[in-house]
Amino acid sequence: MPKVFLDYGHGGGDPGAVAGGYKEKDIVLAIGKRVKYHLERHSFSVIESRSGDTNPSLESRSNMANANYVDVAVSLHCNSFTDKTAQGVEIYTYGQGNREIGLAKAILNQIIKAKLYTKNRGVKQANFHMVREIKTASVLLEMAFISNAEDRKILLNKQEQLAISITKGILNFYEMRYYNEKQNTTEKLYKVQVGAFKERANAERLANELKSKGYSTYITYTEKLYKVQVGAFREKANAERLANELKSKGYSTYIV
């Protein structure tokens, strides 16, 4: 299954934005932990930038994501502004690649769909370190304005709803279904395997080549082989269509 990097902004001696006696670093950690929990329920592998009240440098955070060859990265933050009427949710990318925009829209759409907000500030571009330096689809989510009294209530009282919405967005990006905790989370998915290598570097080269062409790829390690897979579908017909498309472009494919 895909490996997700969750970055919880600030921490340690850096509280981030502060308002009403509450600190950004604490809010993003609490919500992020719930996102991790729900992703792991769906068999995702999750790497955290910090597990407690510490403040790794931005460089160490992005290096951690890259060293772990994560498939996507989501950096969680709270917004703030001097004008206390500013409110809403927005999400940032660095580039305009299909995967970055697709991930950003999937998460934002789920938050709006959950009716946590009426103010949708949209998908935006910015030169933030955490979306610029991570070598895969990366987004930075400003969940709400801690400086706005109404938004602050959402950040404090709707943490589980926010976490579930973010989780659903990531799952939707992979065309996977969200299961409630009492439901069976074992779902048969059809994936298109494009290559299997003894050396991870070879798998990385193929995965990056496919990503440059707009495909959602990730690498698994089983049977002592690094396997490059594209997509995860509930319907076999969708996997077959993708496999045929890749075959027409010269790739050897296998449905797993």
MARRO-159842 format. One record per residue (C-alpha): residue in one letter; chain; x negated, y, z negated. Coordinates in Angstrom, 1 decimal. Layout:
% residues N
> resn,chain,u,v,w
> A,A,X,Y,Z
...
//
This chain:
% residues 256
> resn,chain,u,v,w
> M,A,0.0,0.0,0.0
> P,A,-1.1,3.6,0.5
> K,A,-3.4,5.3,-2.1
> V,A,-2.2,8.7,-3.3
> F,A,-4.3,11.4,-5.0
> L,A,-2.4,13.4,-7.6
> D,A,-4.1,16.7,-8.6
> Y,A,-2.8,18.4,-11.7
> G,A,-3.9,22.0,-11.5
> H,A,-6.0,23.8,-14.2
> G,A,-6.5,22.1,-17.6
> G,A,-8.9,22.4,-20.5
> G,A,-10.0,26.0,-21.1
> D,A,-8.1,27.1,-18.0
> P,A,-4.3,27.3,-18.9
> G,A,-3.3,28.5,-15.4
> A,A,-0.3,30.7,-15.4
> V,A,1.3,31.4,-18.8
> A,A,4.8,32.8,-19.6
> G,A,7.3,32.4,-22.4
> G,A,4.6,30.7,-24.5
> Y,A,4.3,27.9,-21.9
> K,A,1.2,26.9,-19.9
> E,A,1.0,25.8,-16.4
> K,A,-1.7,23.2,-17.2
> D,A,0.7,21.3,-19.6
> I,A,3.7,21.4,-17.3
> V,A,1.9,20.1,-14.2
> L,A,0.3,17.3,-16.3
> A,A,3.7,16.2,-17.7
> I,A,5.4,16.2,-14.3
> G,A,2.4,14.6,-12.5
> K,A,2.3,11.7,-15.0
> R,A,6.0,10.9,-14.1
> V,A,5.2,11.1,-10.4
> K,A,2.4,8.6,-11.0
> Y,A,4.7,6.3,-12.9
> H,A,7.3,6.3,-10.2
> L,A,4.8,5.8,-7.4
> E,A,3.2,2.9,-9.2
> R,A,6.7,1.4,-9.6
> H,A,6.8,1.3,-5.8
> S,A,3.4,-0.5,-5.7
> F,A,1.4,2.7,-4.7
> S,A,-2.2,3.1,-5.9
> V,A,-2.6,6.4,-7.6
> I,A,-5.8,8.4,-8.4
> E,A,-5.5,11.3,-10.8
> S,A,-7.8,14.3,-10.8
> R,A,-7.5,14.4,-14.6
> S,A,-5.7,12.2,-17.0
> G,A,-5.6,14.6,-19.9
> D,A,-6.3,18.2,-20.9
> T,A,-9.6,18.6,-19.1
> N,A,-10.6,20.9,-16.3
> P,A,-12.7,19.2,-13.5
> S,A,-14.1,21.7,-11.0
> L,A,-12.3,22.1,-7.7
> E,A,-15.3,20.4,-6.0
> S,A,-15.2,17.4,-8.3
> R,A,-11.5,17.0,-7.6
> S,A,-11.8,17.0,-3.9
> N,A,-14.9,14.8,-4.0
> M,A,-13.0,12.3,-6.1
> A,A,-10.2,12.2,-3.5
> N,A,-12.7,11.8,-0.6
> A,A,-14.8,9.2,-2.5
> N,A,-11.7,7.1,-3.1
> Y,A,-10.6,7.3,0.6
> V,A,-7.0,8.3,-0.4
> D,A,-4.4,8.4,2.2
> V,A,-2.6,11.5,1.1
> A,A,-3.1,14.1,-1.7
> V,A,-0.6,16.3,-3.6
> S,A,-1.8,19.1,-5.8
> L,A,0.8,20.3,-8.4
> H,A,1.0,23.9,-9.6
> C,A,3.4,26.4,-11.1
> N,A,3.8,29.8,-9.4
> S,A,3.6,33.2,-11.1
> F,A,4.1,36.8,-10.1
> T,A,4.2,40.2,-11.8
> D,A,7.7,40.7,-10.4
> K,A,9.7,38.4,-12.7
> T,A,12.5,38.2,-10.2
> A,A,10.4,36.1,-7.8
> Q,A,11.5,32.5,-7.8
> G,A,11.8,29.4,-5.8
> V,A,9.7,26.4,-4.5
> E,A,7.1,26.5,-1.8
> I,A,4.4,24.1,-0.5
> Y,A,1.1,24.8,1.2
> T,A,-1.0,23.1,3.8
> Y,A,-4.4,24.1,5.3
> G,A,-3.9,22.9,8.9
> Q,A,-0.9,22.3,11.1
> G,A,-1.5,18.6,11.7
> N,A,1.5,16.3,12.0
> R,A,0.7,14.4,8.8
> E,A,0.2,17.5,6.7
> I,A,3.4,19.2,7.9
> G,A,5.3,15.9,7.7
> L,A,4.2,15.3,4.1
> A,A,5.0,18.9,3.1
> K,A,8.4,18.9,4.6
> A,A,9.3,15.5,3.2
> I,A,8.5,16.6,-0.4
> L,A,10.1,20.1,0.0
> N,A,13.3,18.6,1.5
> Q,A,13.8,16.2,-1.4
> I,A,13.4,19.0,-4.0
> I,A,16.0,21.1,-2.2
> K,A,18.2,18.0,-1.6
> A,A,18.2,17.4,-5.4
> K,A,19.7,20.9,-5.8
> L,A,17.1,21.9,-8.3
> Y,A,16.8,25.2,-6.3
> T,A,18.8,27.4,-4.1
> K,A,15.6,29.4,-3.2
> N,A,13.5,27.5,-0.6
> R,A,10.3,29.5,0.2
> G,A,9.3,27.0,2.8
> V,A,6.1,25.4,4.1
> K,A,3.1,27.8,4.3
> Q,A,-0.5,27.8,5.3
> A,A,-3.3,28.9,2.9
> N,A,-7.1,28.5,2.5
> F,A,-6.8,26.7,-0.8
> H,A,-9.7,24.4,-1.7
> M,A,-7.5,21.4,-2.5
> V,A,-5.9,21.4,0.9
> R,A,-9.0,22.5,2.8
> E,A,-11.7,20.2,1.4
> I,A,-9.8,16.9,1.1
> K,A,-10.3,14.9,4.3
> T,A,-6.8,13.6,4.7
> A,A,-3.2,14.9,4.7
> S,A,-3.1,17.2,1.7
> V,A,-0.5,19.6,0.3
> L,A,-0.3,22.0,-2.6
> L,A,3.1,22.3,-4.3
> E,A,4.1,25.4,-6.2
> M,A,7.0,23.8,-8.0
> A,A,8.6,27.0,-9.4
> F,A,7.7,30.4,-10.9
> I,A,6.8,30.0,-14.6
> S,A,7.1,33.8,-14.7
> N,A,10.8,33.7,-13.9
> A,A,13.2,32.7,-16.7
> E,A,15.5,30.6,-14.5
> D,A,12.6,28.8,-12.8
> R,A,10.9,28.2,-16.2
> K,A,14.0,26.4,-17.4
> I,A,13.7,24.0,-14.4
> L,A,10.0,23.4,-15.1
> L,A,10.8,22.6,-18.8
> N,A,14.2,20.9,-18.6
> K,A,14.2,19.2,-15.1
> Q,A,10.7,17.5,-15.2
> E,A,12.0,14.0,-14.5
> Q,A,14.2,15.3,-11.6
> L,A,11.2,17.1,-10.1
> A,A,9.0,14.0,-10.5
> I,A,11.6,11.8,-8.8
> S,A,12.1,14.3,-5.9
> I,A,8.3,14.5,-5.3
> T,A,8.2,10.7,-5.4
> K,A,11.1,10.4,-3.0
> G,A,9.4,12.9,-0.6
> I,A,6.2,10.8,-0.6
> L,A,8.2,7.6,0.0
> N,A,10.2,9.2,2.8
> F,A,6.9,10.2,4.4
> Y,A,6.1,6.5,4.6
> E,A,9.7,5.7,5.6
> M,A,10.1,3.7,2.4
> R,A,13.1,3.5,0.1
> Y,A,13.3,4.8,-3.5
> Y,A,14.5,2.3,-6.1
> N,A,16.0,3.2,-9.4
> E,A,14.2,1.6,-12.3
> K,A,16.8,-1.2,-12.7
> Q,A,16.6,-2.1,-9.0
> N,A,14.3,-4.6,-7.5
> T,A,11.4,-2.7,-6.1
> T,A,10.2,-5.6,-3.9
> E,A,10.9,-4.5,-0.3
> K,A,9.8,-6.3,2.8
> L,A,8.0,-3.8,5.0
> Y,A,6.6,-4.3,8.5
> K,A,3.2,-2.7,9.1
> V,A,1.1,-2.5,12.2
> Q,A,-2.5,-3.6,11.7
> V,A,-4.9,-2.1,14.2
> G,A,-8.2,-3.5,13.0
> A,A,-10.0,-5.5,10.3
> F,A,-13.7,-4.9,9.4
> K,A,-16.3,-6.2,7.0
> E,A,-17.7,-2.6,6.7
> R,A,-15.5,0.1,5.3
> A,A,-17.3,2.7,7.5
> N,A,-16.0,1.0,10.6
> A,A,-12.5,1.0,9.2
> E,A,-12.8,4.7,8.4
> R,A,-13.9,5.6,11.9
> L,A,-10.9,3.9,13.4
> A,A,-8.5,5.3,10.8
> N,A,-9.8,8.8,11.4
> E,A,-9.5,8.3,15.2
> L,A,-5.8,7.3,14.8
> K,A,-5.2,10.2,12.3
> S,A,-6.6,12.7,14.8
> K,A,-3.9,11.4,17.2
> G,A,-1.1,12.0,14.7
> Y,A,-0.7,8.5,13.3
> S,A,-0.1,7.8,9.6
> T,A,-2.9,5.4,8.6
> Y,A,-4.3,3.8,5.5
> I,A,-6.9,1.2,4.6
> T,A,-6.3,-1.9,2.6
> Y,A,-8.9,-4.4,1.3
> T,A,-7.8,-8.0,1.3
> E,A,-9.6,-11.3,2.1
> K,A,-12.9,-9.4,2.0
> L,A,-11.9,-7.3,5.0
> Y,A,-11.0,-3.6,5.3
> K,A,-7.8,-3.5,7.3
> V,A,-6.5,-0.4,9.1
> Q,A,-2.7,-0.2,9.1
> V,A,-0.3,2.2,10.7
> G,A,3.2,2.9,9.4
> A,A,5.5,0.9,7.1
> F,A,9.0,0.1,8.3
> R,A,12.0,-1.6,6.9
> E,A,13.1,-2.6,10.4
> K,A,10.8,-4.9,12.4
> A,A,12.0,-3.3,15.6
> N,A,10.4,0.0,14.6
> A,A,7.1,-1.7,13.9
> E,A,7.3,-3.4,17.2
> R,A,7.9,-0.1,19.0
> L,A,4.8,1.4,17.3
> A,A,2.7,-1.7,18.1
> N,A,3.6,-1.5,21.8
> E,A,2.9,2.2,21.8
> L,A,-0.6,1.6,20.4
> K,A,-1.2,-1.3,22.7
> S,A,-0.5,1.0,25.7
> K,A,-3.3,3.2,24.4
> G,A,-5.8,0.4,24.3
> Y,A,-5.6,-0.7,20.7
> S,A,-5.3,-4.3,19.5
> T,A,-2.3,-4.6,17.2
> Y,A,-0.8,-7.2,14.8
> I,A,2.4,-6.8,12.8
> V,A,2.1,-7.8,9.1
//
